[in-house]
Amino acid sequence: MNPYRSTLFQRIGFGETLTVALIALTFLVPAFATNPIVFSVTNQVLVASTAAFSVYIMLRMNLLTFAVPTFMALGGYTVAIFGLRFGVTDVVLLAALAFVVPALFALPLGALVLRLRGVYFVLVTFVLTEITQLVLFETPGLSGGSNGLVGIPIVTFFGIPLADNRAVLEVTIGLALVAALVTAALTVRFRQHFAAIEENELLAQSLGLVVWHYKALGFVVAAGVSGLAGFALVNMLLMAHPSSFNPLSSVNYIAYAIIGGKGSMLGPVVGATVLVFASDLFAIKGEYSQFLFGFLLVTVVLVARDGIVGTIRRWICRSARTSSEDRKAAVPLAVASEGRS
């Protein structure tokens, strides 16, 4: 095997490569599937995964954030307002706006909240999301208030309307793929910096790492990724409503990242897939749905403390190590047997 390719592959990261590849492969769903339920579930998984990427970025810096719905709302309402008020329907331009507007909002906000740590940062981001929803309800002239913004124009790609279920799913896949590429580029490029911050922020700072710069960069990019998730959600629903960005939805996005495994970029995708499918499955059980869903979460947390991906990786490494030790132990036995013969 070419050593350069091996080094390049290791540098990019297996988790990042596999995540991007899996999302790209979902383009096969609109190409071959015909069931509307398949389109709906795939849309839900991809939107959830995109939002969970934002949580994953923050967790890489040892920060737990509840602000994802805030930035999703900024991205989603930006798309809705530009579509309704200014007639902007080009999907590429709207995607750029959905990323840039939340990122610009996060820049001065980060200067304030990133000075906080631990539970204080968590509380401030949760309050921020509560304030965001209150503002959306109380500004009918801008956000439509409790009615939301409805009748959002169909997005287009080079003038071609993307109106049917297949086209909507393709837009969601495209946005999720962009979010995955941005997340991978950030976490791979600054992997060592984020690892140092996550391990011991004070030690990293004492060694000369400008911690605040990297935390601000991560916060801004995470906000932009959340904005892409908001765009995908609004495009799927063809409306922007405050209830779509409920503060409690941030708990779901955190669960996707942690249950899937916060140590790998593949974790948010696996967590979102498992929990979205479980949520839809348990919804059939009616009054027992919340109990069953909660039982699943507790079970996964107790059994797989490193998340699903982290636990599977640990099992594989343990099996490989055991196999290697068995082979090493077999060598002297074989030599001794040969000598006796």
N, C-alpha and C positions, 0 to 999 in steps of 0.2 A: 504493500500500500504506500502511496506517495506520502512521505512524512509531512510535506507542506500542507496537504489536504487534511491530514490527521490533526495537525496543530490548529489549522483554521477552523475545523469542525469543533474542536474542543473549546476554542476561544469563543465561537458563536454560542455554543451551549446546546446540548441535546434537547433540553426542555423547551427552549425558545424555538429551535428548528421544528420540533414536532408540533408545537402549538400552532405556528404559522401554517404548517403543512395541513394539519387537520381542518383548520378554518377554511383554507383554500379548497380542500376536498368537498366542503359542503356546497360548492357550486354544482355538484352532481345532483343535489336534492331537487332544485327547480328544473334541472334538465330532464330528470326521469320520473319524479314523483307526480302524482295527480291528486292525491287526497288532501283536501284543505286542512285537515287536522295536522298532517305532517308539516305543512307550511307554517301553521300557527305555532306548533311546539318548537320547531327549528328557530323561528323568529324569537320566541321567548328565551330560548337557550342562548342565542347569540347576543341579544340585548343584555341579558344577565351576565354573560361572560365579559362583554365589553365594560360594563359598569364595575365588575369585579376586578378587572385589570387595574383600575384606578386605586382600589383598596390594596391590591398587591404591591403597587409602586410605593404607597405610603408605608406598608408593613416592612418593606425592604429597608426603610429608614427608622424602623422601630416606632412608628406612629400609627395609631388606630384612629381612623377618621369616620365621622358620621356626615361629612359634608358632601358626599357623592350626589344625593338628590338635589342639592343646591346647584351644583354645576350642570347636572343633567337638565334641570329646569332652565338654566341660562341658555344652554345649547338648543333645547327644544323650542323654547319661546322665541329665541332669535330666528330660528328657521321659520316658525309660524308667522311672526311679524313681518319678516322680509317677504314671505310668500303672499300674505294677505294685503299688506300696505304698499309694497313696491313691486309686486309681480315677479319676484325672483324665483325661478323654478329650477335652474341648472343645478344638478345634484353635486357637481364638483365644487361650485362656488358656495353652495349651502353647507357642504361638509367643512370647507375652510372656515366659514363664519362660525359654525357650531364648535369648532376647535379653538379658534382664536379668541372669541368673545369671553368664554369662561376663563381661558388662560390669562387674558389681560386683567380680568376681574380678580383672579387669584394672586396676581403679582403684588399689588399693594396690601391685599389681605394677608398674604404670607408674611409680610414684614411685621405684622402684629401677632398673628396666632402662632407662628413657628418659634416664638420665644418661649412658648409654654411647653410643658412636658407632661407626660403621663396622663393622669385623670383630668387635669386641667385642660389639656388640649382636646381630649375627648368631649368634655362638657361644652366647651366653646363651639366646637364644630356641630354638636347636636343642637345647641341653641341657635346657631346660624341657620340651620335647616328649618327650624321652627319659624324663625323670623321670615325666611324666604317664602314659606307657604302662606304666612299671614299677609305679606306684601302682595302676593299673587291674588289672594282673595279680596283684598281691600283696594285694588287699583283696577277697576273695571274698564277704565278708559284705555289702559295699556294692555292688560292681560286678559280682559274679558271677565274678570271677577270669578264668581262661582259658576258662571256659564262656560268659562274657558274660551278658547279661540277655536271655532269650528269652521268647516268649509275650506280647509287649507288646500291650496292648489296641488295638483299632482306634480311630482318632480319630473324633470326631463333630463335626458342625456343626449347632448347635441341635437336638441329639438325633438327627440323621440320620447313620448310620454311613457312613464314607467308606472302603469296603472293597475295591471292585474296582479294576482297573488304571486305569480312567479317573479314578476319584476320587482315587487315590494321586497320579497325575500332576497333577491339579488342585491338590492340596495343595502339591506341589512348585513349581508355577507361582506359586501365591499367595505362598509364602515367598520365592521368587526376586524376585517383583515388589516385595514389601515391602523386601527387601534393596536392590534397585536404587533405590527411592524414597529410602530412608535415605541411601544412598551419594551419590546426586545432591544431596539437600538439604545434606549436609555439605560436599561438595566445591565446590558452587556458592556457598553462603553464605560460605565461608572460602577461596575460590579465590585471592585475592591474598595472604592470609596464608600459605597452604601454598606458593604459588609463591615467596614471599620466603624461606621456610625451605629449600625445595628448592634454590634458586639459591645462597644464601649465608647459612647459619644465623647465623654470628657477626655479619655485617653487619646482618641483620634485628634481632638482639638489641641491637646498638649503636644502632640507630635507634628503640629504644623498644618493639619488639614483644616481648611476653611469650611467648617461644618455647615454654617448657615447658607452658604452659596449652593451647596449640593442639595440641601433640604428645600431651598426655594425653587431650584430647578425641578426637583421631583414633584413638588406641590403644584407648580404651574403645569407641568406635563400631565399630571394626574387629573387636573381640572379639565384640560383639553380633551383627554380621553373620555371623561364623564360626559362632556358636551356631545361627543360623537354618539354615545349611548342614548342621550336625550333626543338627538336627531332621529336615530333609528326608531325609538319608541313613538315619537310624534308621527313619523312617516307611516308607521304600522297602523296607528289608530286614526290617522287623518284628523287629529285634533290635539290641542294642548290644554290640559286641565290640571289645576293644582293637585287634585287627588292622585294623579299619576306620579307625583313627586313627593309623596307622603314621607315625613321624616322617619317613620318606622320601617320604610322600605330599605333604609340604609342597613338595618339589621340583617336583611336577606343578603345584601351584597357582601357584607362582612362574613356572613356564614359561608357563602360560596367560596370565598378566598381561603378561609381557615379550614373548612371541612375538606376542601379539595387538596389543600397543602400549600402553606404560604412560602415554602422553601423553593418552589419551582413555579415557573410561569404557566406550566400545564395545570397547576392546581386550580386556579379560578375556572378554567374550562371544564375540568372534571367535576368540580363541586357544583357548578351551575347546571351541568347536564344531569347529575344524579338528583339534586334537590328539586329542579324544575319538573323532572319526570315523576319524582316521588310526590310532589305537591299536586300535580294533575291526577295521579293515581289515587291518592288518599282523598281527594275532593269527592270521589265517587262514594266514599263511605259516609258522607254527610256529617252528622254531629260528632263522629269520632275522628274526623280528618285532622284536627289540630292536635289531638292526643297522639295519633299515630306519627304525625310529622315530628312532633317534639320528641317522641320516643326514639325515632330514627336518629335525630341530631345527637341526643345524649349517648346513644349506643356508639355512634361513629366517633364521638369525642373520647369516650372511654377506651374503645378498642384501638383506634388509630389516632394517637395523640399528635403525631406529626402530619395529620391529614391523610387522605387516601393515597395520594401520590407519594408522599414521604414514607408512609408505611410500606407500600409496595416496593419502593426503591430499597428500603432497609432489608426487607425479606430477600430481595434478589442479591444484594451485596453479601448478606449472611450466607446464603446458599452457595454463592460463588466462592466465598472465603473457605467454607467448609469443604467444598469440592477440591479446592486447591490444596488445603492441608491434608486431605485424604490421599491425594496424588503424591505429595511430598513424602508422606509416611510410607507409602507403598514402595518407593524407590529403594531404601535400604533393605526392606524385607525381600525384595526381588533379588538384590545383589547377594544377600546372605544365602538365599535359596540356591542361587546359581553357584555360589562357592561350595556349598555342601554337595551339590550334584557333581 
